[in-house]
Amino acid sequence: MSEDVISLKSRRKQRTKARKRWKVKPRFFLLFLSLLLIWVAAGFVNRYVHIAMLQAKIVRVEREIAALQTRNEAVRQQLKDMQTDAYIERVAREKLGLVKPGEIVYVPVHAAGPDDSPDVAKRPGAGGSSAGGY
């Protein structure tokens, strides 16, 4: 039975050996503070980059808005011009070939060029041997 009993001294020695405490050295605090500082700085840099990108996007959108407003104003002016009688008359004459009563329309006829197909009739007197006379 005496063998089963462990002395108090030996028990205390076992406890002290089993419990090994870490010693916190100043290097640990320095390392911890350095990592914390790097982490905070990275956060600031990340936010700064994000803000700069958003500001650039705002400038780009403002320029686009200004360009669209200018284009919108030009379209409004064109629409206003299209509703005038002078524009309607000009389009009717140029595109539709309309004339006022009593006007005579002259349509110019051009001589056939070297690039024209041979089935295009040449007008008389345009040159060559078919001009006749001389």
Secondary structure, DSSP 8 states (H G I E B T S, - for coil): -TTT---HHHHHHHHHHH-------HHHHHHHHHHHHHHHHHHHHHHHHHHHHHHHHHHHHHHHHHHHHHHHHHHHHHHHHHTSHHHHHHHHHHTT----TT-----------TTS-TTS---TTSSSGGG---
